[in-house]
Amino acid sequence: MKRSASRCMPYSAHMNPVRTYDYLTKARERVFDAVRALPPEEYGREFSIGLKTLGSTLTHIMIVEWSYIERMQGRALPPYETWPIQDERPPAFDVIEKTWRMQAPQTRRALGAVRDWERELEFISGSTGKRVQVKASMSDVFTQLALHEVHHRAQVMAMLRELGKPLENLDYGYLMYARRDLP
């Protein structure tokens, strides 16, 4: 998995992981606002996409973010069945929101502390139901963290649309580019 210097510029020349994470948290705030306004029966309603409910899908995004940061910091994950929060039994929305708000600054600090984005990680994953050894660079794991959230956030947005509560324009450029109105 070693990248060739002639084929690839250093990771930091392409993307600022902390700023990218800031975008994720800014977009997440809009999702929080939309979901917080829902009655509990809509929060738990089953859909044909994502992890079937808003609660399960949001829980999944949050705990997977935590797991990626644990791996990036060189910590082994405990067995999934021991995790206090799991997607199969999502907590109430206020618990997800509170837990994720506490997790976000820790995630941001961990990303800011990375000095070698091309350093390779090796870990055992059982996410597919079968144990496999995984090798990936720090930049690959961060890219997965960011794109994983965007992927599942799109499912949450589709669920909200089906509930008649569309959430629009969470595009990076819209939320992060400096803008000013012209006369």
C-alpha positions as CSV (number, residue, x, y, z in Angstrom):
1,M,0.0,0.0,0.0
2,K,3.0,2.3,-0.1
3,R,2.3,5.2,-2.4
4,S,4.8,6.2,-5.0
5,A,6.1,9.8,-4.7
6,S,5.9,10.2,-8.4
7,R,2.2,9.2,-8.5
8,C,0.9,11.0,-5.4
9,M,1.4,14.3,-3.7
10,P,1.6,14.3,0.1
11,Y,-1.9,13.9,1.6
12,S,-1.8,17.3,3.3
13,A,-1.4,18.9,-0.1
14,H,-4.8,17.6,-1.1
15,M,-7.0,17.8,1.9
16,N,-7.0,19.3,5.4
17,P,-8.5,16.6,7.6
18,V,-9.3,18.9,10.5
19,R,-11.2,21.3,8.2
20,T,-12.9,18.4,6.6
21,Y,-14.0,17.2,10.0
22,D,-15.2,20.8,10.8
23,Y,-17.4,20.5,7.7
24,L,-18.8,17.2,8.9
25,T,-19.7,18.7,12.3
26,K,-21.2,21.7,10.7
27,A,-23.4,19.6,8.4
28,R,-24.2,17.3,11.3
29,E,-25.6,20.3,13.3
30,R,-28.2,20.7,10.6
31,V,-29.1,17.0,10.7
32,F,-29.4,17.3,14.5
33,D,-31.7,20.3,14.1
34,A,-33.9,18.4,11.7
35,V,-34.1,15.1,13.7
36,R,-34.5,16.8,17.0
37,A,-37.8,18.4,15.7
38,L,-39.3,14.9,14.9
39,P,-41.7,13.1,17.1
40,P,-40.3,9.8,18.6
41,E,-42.4,7.6,16.3
42,E,-40.8,9.2,13.2
43,Y,-37.3,8.9,14.7
44,G,-38.0,5.1,15.1
45,R,-39.9,4.6,11.8
46,E,-38.5,1.9,9.5
47,F,-37.4,2.8,6.0
48,S,-36.1,0.6,3.1
49,I,-32.7,2.3,3.1
50,G,-29.7,2.8,5.4
51,L,-29.8,0.9,8.7
52,K,-33.7,1.1,8.5
53,T,-34.3,3.9,11.1
54,L,-32.9,7.4,11.7
55,G,-31.7,6.2,15.2
56,S,-29.8,3.2,13.9
57,T,-28.2,5.1,11.0
58,L,-27.1,8.0,13.2
59,T,-25.9,5.6,15.9
60,H,-23.9,3.7,13.3
61,I,-22.2,6.8,12.0
62,M,-21.2,8.0,15.5
63,I,-19.8,4.7,16.7
64,V,-17.9,4.0,13.5
65,E,-16.3,7.4,13.8
66,W,-15.2,6.5,17.3
67,S,-13.8,3.2,16.1
68,Y,-11.8,4.8,13.3
69,I,-10.2,7.3,15.7
70,E,-9.4,4.5,18.1
71,R,-7.6,2.6,15.3
72,M,-5.8,5.8,14.2
73,Q,-4.5,6.2,17.7
74,G,-3.2,2.6,17.8
75,R,-5.8,1.2,20.2
76,A,-7.4,-2.2,19.7
77,L,-11.2,-2.1,19.7
78,P,-13.0,-4.1,22.3
79,P,-15.5,-6.8,21.0
80,Y,-18.5,-5.0,19.5
81,E,-20.9,-6.8,21.8
82,T,-19.3,-4.9,24.8
83,W,-19.8,-1.5,23.2
84,P,-22.2,0.6,25.3
85,I,-23.9,2.0,22.2
86,Q,-24.7,-0.3,19.2
87,D,-26.7,0.3,16.0
88,E,-29.0,-2.6,16.7
89,R,-30.3,-0.9,19.8
90,P,-30.0,2.8,19.1
91,P,-30.5,5.1,22.1
92,A,-32.9,8.0,22.1
93,F,-31.9,10.9,19.9
94,D,-30.9,13.1,22.9
95,V,-28.3,10.5,23.9
96,I,-26.9,10.3,20.4
97,E,-26.6,14.1,20.2
98,K,-25.0,14.5,23.6
99,T,-22.6,11.6,23.1
100,W,-21.6,12.8,19.6
101,R,-21.1,16.3,20.8
102,M,-18.7,15.0,23.5
103,Q,-16.9,12.8,21.0
104,A,-16.4,15.5,18.3
105,P,-13.8,17.6,20.1
106,Q,-11.8,14.4,20.9
107,T,-12.0,13.3,17.2
108,R,-10.9,16.8,16.1
109,R,-7.9,16.8,18.5
110,A,-6.9,13.3,17.4
111,L,-7.0,14.4,13.7
112,G,-5.0,17.5,14.5
113,A,-2.3,15.4,16.3
114,V,-1.6,13.2,13.2
115,R,1.8,14.1,11.8
116,D,2.3,11.3,9.3
117,W,-0.8,10.7,7.1
118,E,1.0,8.1,5.1
119,R,1.9,5.9,8.1
120,E,0.3,2.5,7.6
121,L,-2.0,0.9,10.1
122,E,-2.7,-2.8,10.5
123,F,-5.7,-4.0,12.4
124,I,-8.2,-6.8,12.6
125,S,-11.7,-6.1,11.4
126,G,-14.8,-8.2,11.9
127,S,-17.3,-5.8,10.5
128,T,-18.2,-8.1,7.6
129,G,-18.9,-11.0,10.0
130,K,-15.6,-12.6,9.2
131,R,-12.3,-11.6,10.8
132,V,-9.8,-10.0,8.3
133,Q,-6.5,-8.3,8.6
134,V,-6.6,-4.8,7.2
135,K,-3.7,-2.6,6.1
136,A,-4.5,1.1,5.3
137,S,-2.7,4.4,5.7
138,M,-3.8,7.0,8.2
139,S,-5.1,9.1,5.2
140,D,-7.1,6.1,4.0
141,V,-8.8,5.6,7.4
142,F,-9.6,9.3,7.6
143,T,-11.0,9.4,4.1
144,Q,-13.2,6.4,5.0
145,L,-14.3,8.2,8.2
146,A,-15.3,11.3,6.2
147,L,-16.9,9.5,3.3
148,H,-18.7,7.0,5.6
149,E,-20.5,9.8,7.3
150,V,-21.4,11.5,4.0
151,H,-22.7,8.2,2.7
152,H,-25.0,7.5,5.6
153,R,-25.9,11.2,6.0
154,A,-27.4,10.9,2.5
155,Q,-29.5,8.0,3.7
156,V,-30.7,10.1,6.7
157,M,-31.5,13.0,4.3
158,A,-33.6,10.6,2.2
159,M,-35.4,9.4,5.3
160,L,-36.1,13.0,6.3
161,R,-37.4,13.7,2.8
162,E,-39.8,10.7,3.0
163,L,-41.1,12.2,6.3
164,G,-41.8,15.5,4.5
165,K,-38.8,17.2,6.2
166,P,-36.3,17.7,3.5
167,L,-32.9,18.8,4.5
168,E,-31.1,20.6,1.6
169,N,-27.7,21.9,0.7
170,L,-25.2,20.3,3.0
171,D,-22.6,20.7,0.3
172,Y,-19.0,21.4,1.5
173,G,-18.8,24.5,-0.8
174,Y,-22.0,25.9,0.6
175,L,-21.1,25.4,4.2
176,M,-17.4,26.1,4.2
177,Y,-16.5,28.6,1.4
178,A,-16.2,32.2,2.5
179,R,-19.1,34.1,0.9
180,R,-20.4,37.7,0.8
181,D,-23.3,39.2,-0.9
182,L,-22.6,41.5,-3.8
183,P,-24.5,44.7,-4.5
